[in-house]
């Protein structure tokens, strides 16, 4: 497979996963903002800090302004992570590899791209149509994942697409979790009610699983375990890393690269850091560093994947 094609497959799915993660967080926050008392006076600040290239003063100014926040998250071309920009990049990558993706996958990406560029969309975000608009994009994002899963052939291209998907999913989960644990100053021993973690778990589509799985009253530890270590939670860091491991093996079996040993060792260290970490050893003194180490290690691994398979030189 040409490196250009592998690159575009990887980034098409990575951009679409980023769009999905941002839409889930946006939808959750939009709904919970209607119930500020129960949700501990949620604002848009943490969502903007994760998904928007906006300075702190601007965030402080609009953190309680839903219309302004939605415009930045969905439509602002100055925000490199806005939905408009992400879908534009996904479509640009997909357009050049139409022979390597199915018609259904292309049509789904293309349809979402044209929807976000509809001139009337900015007016819909100003009133009662805003919730329906965000929900529609959430539904279309889920549909993309379904269409991709049911129509794409299981070959090398599929493996590159899924490397992109799960690397991006892992980043999003780490960043969202880190943001919510910063609310309690990373102090796991300072026990909080389950309502403290409801916004995070809903944003990651894990609240229902949490209620069915965790029975103890150690809500802080339970929430941390789910988003980092729970092998059955499809958005946990460990689940995503295990999926990366599967598709990395598939890619390396069909590609002989000079960086093969370095890739295996670097990813092995990252997976071991999570898989063999004892939850009891994480506390206020080291939890923030743990999140940062995960992001750094994942970024280094992603860069090495790019150097090994997508370099045109």
Secondary structure, 3 states (H helix, E strand, C coil): CCHHHHHHHHHHHHHHHHHHHHHHHHHHHHHHHHHCCCCCCCCCHHHHHHHCCCCHHHHHHHCCCHHHHHHHHHHCCCCCCCHHHHHHHHHHHHHCCHHHCCHHHHHHHHHHHHHHCCCCHHHHCCCCHHHHHHHHHHHHHHHHHHHHHHHCCCCHHHHHHHHHHHHHHHHHHHHHHHHHHHCCCCCCCCCCCHHHHHHHHHHCCCHHHHHHHCCCCCHHHHHHHHHHHCCCCCCCHHHHHHHHHHHHHHHHHHCCCCCHHHHHHHHHHHHHHHHCCCHHHCCCCCHHHHHHHHHHHHHHHHHHHHHHHCCCC
